[in-house]
Amino acid sequence: MLVKMRVREGAHLRRDLISRIALMRRAVAQIHKQAPMVQERYREQLRQRIKNAGLPEPATDDERLLKEIVYFADFARISPRN
């Protein structure tokens, strides 16, 4: 009886783990798909904050802006390709 219970429990755990792994794989695929857009969205948020503060809008190639975006991407561990 104990062996049957363990076999049933093992089968249930196996199904549960397979389901969770599939869910995580879908989540990772979605993250990889959206990662390139995150950096651009952050860039636009920074530009908007600067504009809202009444400061002159930086050029697209402004070194300080680019560095901030790189720091954010590094902190968030975001890269378009992994």
PDB file of N, CA, C and O in Angstrom:
ATOM      1  N   MET A   1       0.822  -1.178   0.000  1.00  0.00           N
ATOM      2  CA  MET A   1       0.000   0.000   0.000  1.00  0.00           C
ATOM      3  C   MET A   1       0.877   1.256   0.000  1.00  0.00           C
ATOM      4  O   MET A   1       0.601   2.192  -0.750  1.00  0.00           O
ATOM      5  N   LEU A   2       1.909   1.293   0.812  1.00  0.00           N
ATOM      6  CA  LEU A   2       2.802   2.447   0.890  1.00  0.00           C
ATOM      7  C   LEU A   2       3.498   2.669  -0.449  1.00  0.00           C
ATOM      8  O   LEU A   2       3.671   3.812  -0.872  1.00  0.00           O
ATOM      9  N   VAL A   3       3.893   1.603  -1.110  1.00  0.00           N
ATOM     10  CA  VAL A   3       4.574   1.715  -2.397  1.00  0.00           C
ATOM     11  C   VAL A   3       3.622   2.315  -3.432  1.00  0.00           C
ATOM     12  O   VAL A   3       4.026   3.168  -4.222  1.00  0.00           O
ATOM     13  N   LYS A   4       2.364   1.877  -3.433  1.00  0.00           N
ATOM     14  CA  LYS A   4       1.382   2.420  -4.377  1.00  0.00           C
ATOM     15  C   LYS A   4       1.173   3.914  -4.144  1.00  0.00           C
ATOM     16  O   LYS A   4       1.059   4.688  -5.095  1.00  0.00           O
ATOM     17  N   MET A   5       1.122   4.314  -2.878  1.00  0.00           N
ATOM     18  CA  MET A   5       0.931   5.725  -2.551  1.00  0.00           C
ATOM     19  C   MET A   5       2.123   6.547  -3.048  1.00  0.00           C
ATOM     20  O   MET A   5       1.962   7.645  -3.581  1.00  0.00           O
ATOM     21  N   ARG A   6       3.302   5.999  -2.864  1.00  0.00           N
ATOM     22  CA  ARG A   6       4.505   6.706  -3.319  1.00  0.00           C
ATOM     23  C   ARG A   6       4.544   6.802  -4.842  1.00  0.00           C
ATOM     24  O   ARG A   6       4.947   7.828  -5.391  1.00  0.00           O
ATOM     25  N   VAL A   7       4.134   5.754  -5.512  1.00  0.00           N
ATOM     26  CA  VAL A   7       4.104   5.772  -6.980  1.00  0.00           C
ATOM     27  C   VAL A   7       3.099   6.816  -7.455  1.00  0.00           C
ATOM     28  O   VAL A   7       3.396   7.590  -8.366  1.00  0.00           O
ATOM     29  N   ARG A   8       1.914   6.847  -6.849  1.00  0.00           N
ATOM     30  CA  ARG A   8       0.888   7.837  -7.205  1.00  0.00           C
ATOM     31  C   ARG A   8       1.382   9.261  -6.940  1.00  0.00           C
ATOM     32  O   ARG A   8       1.212  10.161  -7.763  1.00  0.00           O
ATOM     33  N   GLU A   9       1.995   9.437  -5.776  1.00  0.00           N
ATOM     34  CA  GLU A   9       2.507  10.758  -5.418  1.00  0.00           C
ATOM     35  C   GLU A   9       3.601  11.185  -6.402  1.00  0.00           C
ATOM     36  O   GLU A   9       3.632  12.335  -6.840  1.00  0.00           O
ATOM     37  N   GLY A  10       4.489  10.263  -6.742  1.00  0.00           N
ATOM     38  CA  GLY A  10       5.555  10.557  -7.698  1.00  0.00           C
ATOM     39  C   GLY A  10       4.994  10.939  -9.054  1.00  0.00           C
ATOM     40  O   GLY A  10       5.491  11.869  -9.689  1.00  0.00           O
ATOM     41  N   ALA A  11       3.967  10.235  -9.507  1.00  0.00           N
ATOM     42  CA  ALA A  11       3.343  10.547 -10.792  1.00  0.00           C
ATOM     43  C   ALA A  11       2.703  11.933 -10.745  1.00  0.00           C
ATOM     44  O   ALA A  11       2.795  12.704 -11.700  1.00  0.00           O
ATOM     45  N   HIS A  12       2.061  12.235  -9.634  1.00  0.00           N
ATOM     46  CA  HIS A  12       1.435  13.554  -9.484  1.00  0.00           C
ATOM     47  C   HIS A  12       2.501  14.656  -9.480  1.00  0.00           C
ATOM     48  O   HIS A  12       2.335  15.680 -10.142  1.00  0.00           O
ATOM     49  N   LEU A  13       3.578  14.451  -8.748  1.00  0.00           N
ATOM     50  CA  LEU A  13       4.662  15.428  -8.707  1.00  0.00           C
ATOM     51  C   LEU A  13       5.284  15.618 -10.092  1.00  0.00           C
ATOM     52  O   LEU A  13       5.622  16.735 -10.483  1.00  0.00           O
ATOM     53  N   ARG A  14       5.427  14.533 -10.812  1.00  0.00           N
ATOM     54  CA  ARG A  14       5.997  14.600 -12.162  1.00  0.00           C
ATOM     55  C   ARG A  14       5.119  15.467 -13.061  1.00  0.00           C
ATOM     56  O   ARG A  14       5.624  16.349 -13.755  1.00  0.00           O
ATOM     57  N   ARG A  15       3.807  15.225 -13.052  1.00  0.00           N
ATOM     58  CA  ARG A  15       2.884  16.026 -13.871  1.00  0.00           C
ATOM     59  C   ARG A  15       2.932  17.498 -13.455  1.00  0.00           C
ATOM     60  O   ARG A  15       2.936  18.395 -14.298  1.00  0.00           O
ATOM     61  N   ASP A  16       2.969  17.724 -12.162  1.00  0.00           N
ATOM     62  CA  ASP A  16       3.008  19.092 -11.649  1.00  0.00           C
ATOM     63  C   ASP A  16       4.284  19.801 -12.103  1.00  0.00           C
ATOM     64  O   ASP A  16       4.231  20.943 -12.560  1.00  0.00           O
ATOM     65  N   LEU A  17       5.421  19.132 -11.980  1.00  0.00           N
ATOM     66  CA  LEU A  17       6.690  19.736 -12.391  1.00  0.00           C
ATOM     67  C   LEU A  17       6.738  19.997 -13.891  1.00  0.00           C
ATOM     68  O   LEU A  17       7.224  21.042 -14.323  1.00  0.00           O
ATOM     69  N   ILE A  18       6.241  19.061 -14.683  1.00  0.00           N
ATOM     70  CA  ILE A  18       6.206  19.257 -16.136  1.00  0.00           C
ATOM     71  C   ILE A  18       5.347  20.468 -16.483  1.00  0.00           C
ATOM     72  O   ILE A  18       5.707  21.264 -17.350  1.00  0.00           O
ATOM     73  N   SER A  19       4.230  20.601 -15.813  1.00  0.00           N
ATOM     74  CA  SER A  19       3.348  21.747 -16.036  1.00  0.00           C
ATOM     75  C   SER A  19       4.025  23.052 -15.652  1.00  0.00           C
ATOM     76  O   SER A  19       3.933  24.037 -16.385  1.00  0.00           O
ATOM     77  N   ARG A  20       4.698  23.069 -14.522  1.00  0.00           N
ATOM     78  CA  ARG A  20       5.386  24.285 -14.071  1.00  0.00           C
ATOM     79  C   ARG A  20       6.552  24.653 -14.979  1.00  0.00           C
ATOM     80  O   ARG A  20       6.792  25.832 -15.238  1.00  0.00           O
ATOM     81  N   ILE A  21       7.268  23.661 -15.459  1.00  0.00           N
ATOM     82  CA  ILE A  21       8.383  23.911 -16.374  1.00  0.00           C
ATOM     83  C   ILE A  21       7.858  24.505 -17.680  1.00  0.00           C
ATOM     84  O   ILE A  21       8.461  25.431 -18.223  1.00  0.00           O
ATOM     85  N   ALA A  22       6.760  23.991 -18.178  1.00  0.00           N
ATOM     86  CA  ALA A  22       6.163  24.530 -19.405  1.00  0.00           C
ATOM     87  C   ALA A  22       5.742  25.984 -19.199  1.00  0.00           C
ATOM     88  O   ALA A  22       5.942  26.823 -20.077  1.00  0.00           O
ATOM     89  N   LEU A  23       5.165  26.276 -18.049  1.00  0.00           N
ATOM     90  CA  LEU A  23       4.759  27.640 -17.728  1.00  0.00           C
ATOM     91  C   LEU A  23       5.972  28.574 -17.686  1.00  0.00           C
ATOM     92  O   LEU A  23       5.926  29.684 -18.217  1.00  0.00           O
ATOM     93  N   MET A  24       7.056  28.117 -17.051  1.00  0.00           N
ATOM     94  CA  MET A  24       8.270  28.937 -16.979  1.00  0.00           C
ATOM     95  C   MET A  24       8.877  29.144 -18.365  1.00  0.00           C
ATOM     96  O   MET A  24       9.369  30.232 -18.664  1.00  0.00           O
ATOM     97  N   ARG A  25       8.850  28.125 -19.204  1.00  0.00           N
ATOM     98  CA  ARG A  25       9.388  28.265 -20.564  1.00  0.00           C
ATOM     99  C   ARG A  25       8.600  29.297 -21.360  1.00  0.00           C
ATOM    100  O   ARG A  25       9.181  30.091 -22.100  1.00  0.00           O
ATOM    101  N   ARG A  26       7.272  29.287 -21.208  1.00  0.00           N
ATOM    102  CA  ARG A  26       6.450  30.292 -21.891  1.00  0.00           C
ATOM    103  C   ARG A  26       6.773  31.691 -21.376  1.00  0.00           C
ATOM    104  O   ARG A  26       6.846  32.642 -22.154  1.00  0.00           O
ATOM    105  N   ALA A  27       6.966  31.814 -20.064  1.00  0.00           N
ATOM    106  CA  ALA A  27       7.290  33.119 -19.474  1.00  0.00           C
ATOM    107  C   ALA A  27       8.643  33.615 -19.982  1.00  0.00           C
ATOM    108  O   ALA A  27       8.784  34.792 -20.314  1.00  0.00           O
ATOM    109  N   VAL A  28       9.624  32.741 -20.046  1.00  0.00           N
ATOM    110  CA  VAL A  28      10.961  33.125 -20.537  1.00  0.00           C
ATOM    111  C   VAL A  28      10.879  33.540 -22.003  1.00  0.00           C
ATOM    112  O   VAL A  28      11.519  34.511 -22.405  1.00  0.00           O
ATOM    113  N   ALA A  29      10.108  32.823 -22.799  1.00  0.00           N
ATOM    114  CA  ALA A  29       9.960  33.184 -24.211  1.00  0.00           C
ATOM    115  C   ALA A  29       9.331  34.571 -24.340  1.00  0.00           C
ATOM    116  O   ALA A  29       9.747  35.367 -25.182  1.00  0.00           O
ATOM    117  N   GLN A  30       8.349  34.855 -23.523  1.00  0.00           N
ATOM    118  CA  GLN A  30       7.696  36.169 -23.542  1.00  0.00           C
ATOM    119  C   GLN A  30       8.676  37.272 -23.128  1.00  0.00           C
ATOM    120  O   GLN A  30       8.692  38.350 -23.724  1.00  0.00           O
ATOM    121  N   ILE A  31       9.482  36.999 -22.115  1.00  0.00           N
ATOM    122  CA  ILE A  31      10.474  37.965 -21.658  1.00  0.00           C
ATOM    123  C   ILE A  31      11.499  38.245 -22.753  1.00  0.00           C
ATOM    124  O   ILE A  31      11.846  39.400 -22.998  1.00  0.00           O
ATOM    125  N   HIS A  32      11.982  37.198 -23.408  1.00  0.00           N
ATOM    126  CA  HIS A  32      12.952  37.376 -24.496  1.00  0.00           C
ATOM    127  C   HIS A  32      12.340  38.198 -25.629  1.00  0.00           C
ATOM    128  O   HIS A  32      13.023  39.008 -26.256  1.00  0.00           O
ATOM    129  N   LYS A  33      11.071  37.988 -25.882  1.00  0.00           N
ATOM    130  CA  LYS A  33      10.390  38.718 -26.941  1.00  0.00           C
ATOM    131  C   LYS A  33      10.268  40.204 -26.601  1.00  0.00           C
ATOM    132  O   LYS A  33      10.375  41.050 -27.489  1.00  0.00           O
ATOM    133  N   GLN A  34      10.048  40.525 -25.341  1.00  0.00           N
ATOM    134  CA  GLN A  34       9.834  41.905 -24.931  1.00  0.00           C
ATOM    135  C   GLN A  34      11.109  42.635 -24.513  1.00  0.00           C
ATOM    136  O   GLN A  34      11.096  43.860 -24.401  1.00  0.00           O
ATOM    137  N   ALA A  35      12.184  41.934 -24.285  1.00  0.00           N
ATOM    138  CA  ALA A  35      13.421  42.547 -23.774  1.00  0.00           C
ATOM    139  C   ALA A  35      13.916  43.719 -24.618  1.00  0.00           C
ATOM    140  O   ALA A  35      14.277  44.748 -24.047  1.00  0.00           O
ATOM    141  N   PRO A  36      13.951  43.617 -25.938  1.00  0.00           N
ATOM    142  CA  PRO A  36      14.451  44.764 -26.718  1.00  0.00           C
ATOM    143  C   PRO A  36      13.588  46.020 -26.521  1.00  0.00           C
ATOM    144  O   PRO A  36      14.104  47.137 -26.569  1.00  0.00           O
ATOM    145  N   MET A  37      12.311  45.844 -26.306  1.00  0.00           N
ATOM    146  CA  MET A  37      11.415  46.990 -26.141  1.00  0.00           C
ATOM    147  C   MET A  37      11.588  47.659 -24.779  1.00  0.00           C
ATOM    148  O   MET A  37      11.295  48.846 -24.637  1.00  0.00           O
ATOM    149  N   VAL A  38      12.052  46.933 -23.795  1.00  0.00           N
ATOM    150  CA  VAL A  38      12.193  47.483 -22.443  1.00  0.00           C
ATOM    151  C   VAL A  38      13.219  48.607 -22.437  1.00  0.00           C
ATOM    152  O   VAL A  38      12.996  49.647 -21.817  1.00  0.00           O
ATOM    153  N   GLN A  39      14.312  48.412 -23.107  1.00  0.00           N
ATOM    154  CA  GLN A  39      15.350  49.446 -23.139  1.00  0.00           C
ATOM    155  C   GLN A  39      14.831  50.713 -23.820  1.00  0.00           C
ATOM    156  O   GLN A  39      15.079  51.824 -23.349  1.00  0.00           O
ATOM    157  N   GLU A  40      14.126  50.543 -24.909  1.00  0.00           N
ATOM    158  CA  GLU A  40      13.589  51.709 -25.615  1.00  0.00           C
ATOM    159  C   GLU A  40      12.536  52.421 -24.775  1.00  0.00           C
ATOM    160  O   GLU A  40      12.495  53.651 -24.743  1.00  0.00           O
ATOM    161  N   ARG A  41      11.692  51.664 -24.099  1.00  0.00           N
ATOM    162  CA  ARG A  41      10.669  52.260 -23.234  1.00  0.00           C
ATOM    163  C   ARG A  41      11.335  53.037 -22.094  1.00  0.00           C
ATOM    164  O   ARG A  41      10.875  54.120 -21.732  1.00  0.00           O
ATOM    165  N   TYR A  42      12.407  52.492 -21.532  1.00  0.00           N
ATOM    166  CA  TYR A  42      13.121  53.180 -20.453  1.00  0.00           C
ATOM    167  C   TYR A  42      13.734  54.484 -20.975  1.00  0.00           C
ATOM    168  O   TYR A  42      13.701  55.508 -20.293  1.00  0.00           O
ATOM    169  N   ARG A  43      14.287  54.435 -22.180  1.00  0.00           N
ATOM    170  CA  ARG A  43      14.865  55.633 -22.797  1.00  0.00           C
ATOM    171  C   ARG A  43      13.785  56.716 -22.916  1.00  0.00           C
ATOM    172  O   ARG A  43      14.030  57.876 -22.582  1.00  0.00           O
ATOM    173  N   GLU A  44      12.616  56.346 -23.381  1.00  0.00           N
ATOM    174  CA  GLU A  44      11.531  57.316 -23.543  1.00  0.00           C
ATOM    175  C   GLU A  44      11.042  57.852 -22.194  1.00  0.00           C
ATOM    176  O   GLU A  44      10.699  59.028 -22.078  1.00  0.00           O
ATOM    177  N   GLN A  45      11.013  56.995 -21.184  1.00  0.00           N
ATOM    178  CA  GLN A  45      10.616  57.444 -19.847  1.00  0.00           C
ATOM    179  C   GLN A  45      11.626  58.464 -19.306  1.00  0.00           C
ATOM    180  O   GLN A  45      11.238  59.464 -18.702  1.00  0.00           O
ATOM    181  N   LEU A  46      12.912  58.211 -19.523  1.00  0.00           N
ATOM    182  CA  LEU A  46      13.936  59.161 -19.089  1.00  0.00           C
ATOM    183  C   LEU A  46      13.786  60.498 -19.810  1.00  0.00           C
ATOM    184  O   LEU A  46      13.859  61.558 -19.189  1.00  0.00           O
ATOM    185  N   ARG A  47      13.577  60.439 -21.108  1.00  0.00           N
ATOM    186  CA  ARG A  47      13.406  61.661 -21.885  1.00  0.00           C
ATOM    187  C   ARG A  47      12.185  62.439 -21.397  1.00  0.00           C
ATOM    188  O   ARG A  47      12.221  63.666 -21.307  1.00  0.00           O
ATOM    189  N   GLN A  48      11.112  61.726 -21.085  1.00  0.00           N
ATOM    190  CA  GLN A  48       9.893  62.378 -20.607  1.00  0.00           C
ATOM    191  C   GLN A  48      10.117  63.018 -19.232  1.00  0.00           C
ATOM    192  O   GLN A  48       9.633  64.121 -18.979  1.00  0.00           O
ATOM    193  N   ARG A  49      10.837  62.343 -18.357  1.00  0.00           N
ATOM    194  CA  ARG A  49      11.138  62.910 -17.036  1.00  0.00           C
ATOM    195  C   ARG A  49      11.972  64.187 -17.163  1.00  0.00           C
ATOM    196  O   ARG A  49      11.739  65.168 -16.457  1.00  0.00           O
ATOM    197  N   ILE A  50      12.934  64.155 -18.064  1.00  0.00           N
ATOM    198  CA  ILE A  50      13.775  65.339 -18.291  1.00  0.00           C
ATOM    199  C   ILE A  50      12.907  66.482 -18.813  1.00  0.00           C
ATOM    200  O   ILE A  50      13.030  67.620 -18.361  1.00  0.00           O
ATOM    201  N   LYS A  51      12.041  66.173 -19.755  1.00  0.00           N
ATOM    202  CA  LYS A  51      11.154  67.185 -20.322  1.00  0.00           C
ATOM    203  C   LYS A  51      10.214  67.748 -19.249  1.00  0.00           C
ATOM    204  O   LYS A  51      10.010  68.960 -19.173  1.00  0.00           O
ATOM    205  N   ASN A  52       9.639  66.861 -18.416  1.00  0.00           N
ATOM    206  CA  ASN A  52       8.724  67.291 -17.355  1.00  0.00           C
ATOM    207  C   ASN A  52       9.427  68.158 -16.306  1.00  0.00           C
ATOM    208  O   ASN A  52       8.796  68.988 -15.650  1.00  0.00           O
ATOM    209  N   ALA A  53      10.725  67.957 -16.157  1.00  0.00           N
ATOM    210  CA  ALA A  53      11.487  68.755 -15.194  1.00  0.00           C
ATOM    211  C   ALA A  53      11.832  70.132 -15.758  1.00  0.00           C
ATOM    212  O   ALA A  53      12.418  70.965 -15.068  1.00  0.00           O
ATOM    213  N   GLY A  54      11.463  70.364 -17.017  1.00  0.00           N
ATOM    214  CA  GLY A  54      11.736  71.659 -17.629  1.00  0.00           C
ATOM    215  C   GLY A  54      13.153  71.804 -18.132  1.00  0.00           C
ATOM    216  O   GLY A  54      13.605  72.913 -18.417  1.00  0.00           O
ATOM    217  N   LEU A  55      13.851  70.705 -18.243  1.00  0.00           N
ATOM    218  CA  LEU A  55      15.236  70.726 -18.734  1.00  0.00           C
ATOM    219  C   LEU A  55      15.246  70.541 -20.243  1.00  0.00           C
ATOM    220  O   LEU A  55      14.301  69.986 -20.804  1.00  0.00           O
ATOM    221  N   PRO A  56      16.294  70.995 -20.904  1.00  0.00           N
ATOM    222  CA  PRO A  56      16.366  70.782 -22.356  1.00  0.00           C
ATOM    223  C   PRO A  56      16.455  69.287 -22.666  1.00  0.00           C
ATOM    224  O   PRO A  56      17.156  68.532 -21.992  1.00  0.00           O
ATOM    225  N   GLU A  57      15.735  68.892 -23.686  1.00  0.00           N
ATOM    226  CA  GLU A  57      15.717  67.473 -24.060  1.00  0.00           C
ATOM    227  C   GLU A  57      17.076  67.081 -24.641  1.00  0.00           C
ATOM    228  O   GLU A  57      17.592  67.754 -25.532  1.00  0.00           O
ATOM    229  N   PRO A  58      17.650  65.992 -24.134  1.00  0.00           N
ATOM    230  CA  PRO A  58      18.965  65.573 -24.641  1.00  0.00           C
ATOM    231  C   PRO A  58      18.862  65.002 -26.044  1.00  0.00           C
ATOM    232  O   PRO A  58      17.815  64.500 -26.453  1.00  0.00           O
ATOM    233  N   ALA A  59      19.960  65.088 -26.768  1.00  0.00           N
ATOM    234  CA  ALA A  59      20.017  64.486 -28.102  1.00  0.00           C
ATOM    235  C   ALA A  59      19.936  62.970 -27.957  1.00  0.00           C
ATOM    236  O   ALA A  59      20.274  62.415 -26.912  1.00  0.00           O
ATOM    237  N   THR A  60      19.490  62.319 -29.004  1.00  0.00           N
ATOM    238  CA  THR A  60      19.353  60.859 -28.993  1.00  0.00           C
ATOM    239  C   THR A  60      20.672  60.172 -28.681  1.00  0.00           C
ATOM    240  O   THR A  60      20.690  59.111 -28.057  1.00  0.00           O
ATOM    241  N   ASP A  61      21.766  60.769 -29.108  1.00  0.00           N
ATOM    242  CA  ASP A  61      23.079  60.165 -28.875  1.00  0.00           C
ATOM    243  C   ASP A  61      23.802  60.767 -27.675  1.00  0.00           C
ATOM    244  O   ASP A  61      25.017  60.617 -27.545  1.00  0.00           O
ATOM    245  N   ASP A  62      23.062  61.452 -26.793  1.00  0.00           N
ATOM    246  CA  ASP A  62      23.656  62.042 -25.586  1.00  0.00           C
ATOM    247  C   ASP A  62      24.319  60.947 -24.755  1.00  0.00           C
ATOM    248  O   ASP A  62      23.677  59.965 -24.380  1.00  0.00           O
ATOM    249  N   GLU A  63      25.592  61.122 -24.476  1.00  0.00           N
ATOM    250  CA  GLU A  63      26.380  60.098 -23.769  1.00  0.00           C
ATOM    251  C   GLU A  63      25.803  59.776 -22.388  1.00  0.00           C
ATOM    252  O   GLU A  63      25.763  58.612 -21.990  1.00  0.00           O
ATOM    253  N   ARG A  64      25.361  60.793 -21.663  1.00  0.00           N
ATOM    254  CA  ARG A  64      24.817  60.566 -20.311  1.00  0.00           C
ATOM    255  C   ARG A  64      23.550  59.731 -20.364  1.00  0.00           C
ATOM    256  O   ARG A  64      23.351  58.833 -19.546  1.00  0.00           O
ATOM    257  N   LEU A  65      22.690  60.034 -21.339  1.00  0.00           N
ATOM    258  CA  LEU A  65      21.458  59.270 -21.501  1.00  0.00           C
ATOM    259  C   LEU A  65      21.771  57.824 -21.860  1.00  0.00           C
ATOM    260  O   LEU A  65      21.184  56.894 -21.307  1.00  0.00           O
ATOM    261  N   LEU A  66      22.690  57.646 -22.779  1.00  0.00           N
ATOM    262  CA  LEU A  66      23.063  56.293 -23.190  1.00  0.00           C
ATOM    263  C   LEU A  66      23.662  55.498 -22.029  1.00  0.00           C
ATOM    264  O   LEU A  66      23.375  54.312 -21.868  1.00  0.00           O
ATOM    265  N   LYS A  67      24.496  56.161 -21.221  1.00  0.00           N
ATOM    266  CA  LYS A  67      25.088  55.474 -20.068  1.00  0.00           C
ATOM    267  C   LYS A  67      24.008  55.035 -19.087  1.00  0.00           C
ATOM    268  O   LYS A  67      24.053  53.921 -18.566  1.00  0.00           O
ATOM    269  N   GLU A  68      23.047  55.903 -18.839  1.00  0.00           N
ATOM    270  CA  GLU A  68      21.967  55.566 -17.918  1.00  0.00           C
ATOM    271  C   GLU A  68      21.179  54.360 -18.416  1.00  0.00           C
ATOM    272  O   GLU A  68      20.803  53.492 -17.627  1.00  0.00           O
ATOM    273  N   ILE A  69      20.932  54.305 -19.703  1.00  0.00           N
ATOM    274  CA  ILE A  69      20.202  53.176 -20.282  1.00  0.00           C
ATOM    275  C   ILE A  69      21.025  51.896 -20.152  1.00  0.00           C
ATOM    276  O   ILE A  69      20.485  50.830 -19.856  1.00  0.00           O
ATOM    277  N   VAL A  70      22.331  52.006 -20.375  1.00  0.00           N
ATOM    278  CA  VAL A  70      23.208  50.834 -20.226  1.00  0.00           C
ATOM    279  C   VAL A  70      23.216  50.362 -18.767  1.00  0.00           C
ATOM    280  O   VAL A  70      23.163  49.160 -18.505  1.00  0.00           O
ATOM    281  N   TYR A  71      23.282  51.294 -17.825  1.00  0.00           N
ATOM    282  CA  TYR A  71      23.253  50.924 -16.404  1.00  0.00           C
ATOM    283  C   TYR A  71      21.948  50.210 -16.062  1.00  0.00           C
ATOM    284  O   TYR A  71      21.947  49.197 -15.362  1.00  0.00           O
ATOM    285  N   PHE A  72      20.841  50.749 -16.562  1.00  0.00           N
ATOM    286  CA  PHE A  72      19.544  50.130 -16.314  1.00  0.00           C
ATOM    287  C   PHE A  72      19.505  48.717 -16.884  1.00  0.00           C
ATOM    288  O   PHE A  72      19.095  47.778 -16.202  1.00  0.00           O
ATOM    289  N   ALA A  73      19.932  48.570 -18.130  1.00  0.00           N
ATOM    290  CA  ALA A  73      19.904  47.260 -18.773  1.00  0.00           C
ATOM    291  C   ALA A  73      20.785  46.267 -18.025  1.00  0.00           C
ATOM    292  O   ALA A  73      20.418  45.105 -17.854  1.00  0.00           O
ATOM    293  N   ASP A  74      21.945  46.731 -17.584  1.00  0.00           N
ATOM    294  CA  ASP A  74      22.841  45.855 -16.831  1.00  0.00           C
ATOM    295  C   ASP A  74      22.223  45.471 -15.480  1.00  0.00           C
ATOM    296  O   ASP A  74      22.267  44.310 -15.072  1.00  0.00           O
ATOM    297  N   PHE A  75      21.654  46.456 -14.802  1.00  0.00           N
ATOM    298  CA  PHE A  75      21.020  46.195 -13.509  1.00  0.00           C
ATOM    299  C   PHE A  75      19.864  45.213 -13.668  1.00  0.00           C
ATOM    300  O   PHE A  75      19.693  44.308 -12.851  1.00  0.00           O
ATOM    301  N   ALA A  76      19.080  45.394 -14.715  1.00  0.00           N
ATOM    302  CA  ALA A  76      17.923  44.529 -14.938  1.00  0.00           C
ATOM    303  C   ALA A  76      18.315  43.230 -15.639  1.00  0.00           C
ATOM    304  O   ALA A  76      17.482  42.343 -15.828  1.00  0.00           O
ATOM    305  N   ARG A  77      19.572  43.125 -16.018  1.00  0.00           N
ATOM    306  CA  ARG A  77      20.072  41.954 -16.747  1.00  0.00           C
ATOM    307  C   ARG A  77      19.268  41.705 -18.018  1.00  0.00           C
ATOM    308  O   ARG A  77      18.868  40.581 -18.319  1.00  0.00           O
ATOM    309  N   ILE A  78      19.051  42.770 -18.739  1.00  0.00           N
ATOM    310  CA  ILE A  78      18.280  42.682 -19.975  1.00  0.00           C
ATOM    311  C   ILE A  78      19.237  42.728 -21.145  1.00  0.00           C
ATOM    312  O   ILE A  78      20.094  43.607 -21.233  1.00  0.00           O
ATOM    313  N   SER A  79      19.081  41.779 -22.037  1.00  0.00           N
ATOM    314  CA  SER A  79      19.832  41.819 -23.279  1.00  0.00           C
ATOM    315  C   SER A  79      18.947  41.219 -24.359  1.00  0.00           C
ATOM    316  O   SER A  79      18.209  40.273 -24.084  1.00  0.00           O
ATOM    317  N   PRO A  80      18.998  41.733 -25.560  1.00  0.00           N
ATOM    318  CA  PRO A  80      18.149  41.223 -26.622  1.00  0.00           C
ATOM    319  C   PRO A  80      18.412  39.758 -26.955  1.00  0.00           C
ATOM    320  O   PRO A  80      17.503  39.028 -27.348  1.00  0.00           O
ATOM    321  N   ARG A  81      19.639  39.347 -26.797  1.00  0.00           N
ATOM    322  CA  ARG A  81      19.982  37.950 -27.113  1.00  0.00           C
ATOM    323  C   ARG A  81      20.716  37.335 -25.940  1.00  0.00           C
ATOM    324  O   ARG A  81      21.653  37.929 -25.407  1.00  0.00           O
ATOM    325  N   ASN A  82      20.294  36.150 -25.537  1.00  0.00           N
ATOM    326  CA  ASN A  82      21.009  35.423 -24.471  1.00  0.00           C
ATOM    327  C   ASN A  82      21.341  34.045 -24.944  1.00  0.00           C
ATOM    328  O   ASN A  82      21.942  33.266 -24.204  1.00  0.00           O
TER     329      ASN A  82
END
